[in-house]
Amino acid sequence: MAGHGDFLWQFLTNRDSVGAVAPSSNGLGRAITAPARAVAAPRRWLEVGPGTGVFTRQLIAAMEEDDHLDVVELNDAFCAVLERDVLPAAGDQAVLHAGSILDVPLPGAYDAVVCGLPFNAFPTHVSRAMVRRLIGMLKPGGTMSYFEYAGIRRVRSVIGSATLKRAMFRHEAFVNSLKRDMKGRRDLVMMNMPPAWAVHLTKEQ
Ligand SMILES: C[S@@+](CC[C@H](N)C(=O)[O-])C[C@H]1O[C@@H](n2cnc3c(N)ncnc32)[C@H](O)[C@@H]1O
């Protein structure tokens, strides 16, 4: 099973796409997957950026007979971990799509999207394209859940370069526009390193 050392190594060698030094906690996993698990079965779920599968394991544990999970992961090492240690528990109810969420063909439409992508690490236009695709694949009334570390944009704005400050400003405006356009709520999860917000955005019926 992959450990924190493997995750840290992937961060060090793929900093821009991994975006975190350690996997999320189970507590953050429970908060992030709550709307997906609350949908009545049979459900179609999409998970993007699963890494070593903290959220994936929780979705698989909650699976009922006709549920289906599509998983999209860019990093080859994480794909290997998922295929070896995580996805076999779901049998043919979970399918791994190795590649970028910007490119891989997906069947859609989903009752819920669980997203581990590090939006704050990407240029705003890239995050925007990703979010547009994810929301486009949600059924009306479906929820997209993602997380962001508490205060991350403020910290980067204070200690970062002028370029990073401008990027964080654009990102803040983007996140605020999402919250204006969709019904949103967020839960603070203290039991994570660092503490994080689980953000849930629900598409209009
Ligand atoms: C912050 S890690 C989160 C991992 C895991 N969900 C967790 O919380 O422990 C971000 C994950 O997104 C993946 N990722 C980054 N860019 C991606 C893309 N364009 N398409 C799919 N996955 C991507 C990374 O490889 C990594 O597994």
The ligand as a Gaussian input file, in Angstrom:
#p B3LYP/6-31G(d) Opt

LIG

0 1
 C       -3.950000      17.437000      -3.940000
 S       -3.770000      15.825000      -4.711000
 C       -5.217000      15.075000      -3.985000
 C       -5.126000      13.590000      -3.859000
 C       -6.270000      12.935000      -3.057000
 N       -7.573000      13.275000      -3.565000
 C       -6.184000      13.357000      -1.601000
 O       -6.977000      14.246000      -1.217000
 O       -5.345000      12.799000      -0.877000
 C       -4.263000      16.229000      -6.379000
 C       -4.455000      15.060000      -7.323000
 O       -4.943000      15.539000      -8.579000
 C       -4.262000      14.874000      -9.644000
 N       -4.349000      15.708000     -10.851000
 C       -3.711000      16.880000     -11.077000
 N       -4.031000      17.376000     -12.281000
 C       -4.922000      16.505000     -12.836000
 C       -5.641000      16.462000     -14.068000
 N       -5.481000      17.420000     -14.990000
 N       -6.485000      15.435000     -14.299000
 C       -6.633000      14.444000     -13.370000
 N       -5.972000      14.414000     -12.182000
 C       -5.130000      15.423000     -11.915000
 C       -2.860000      14.712000      -9.076000
 O       -2.097000      13.768000      -9.780000
 C       -3.178000      14.297000      -7.641000
 O       -3.449000      12.927000      -7.554000

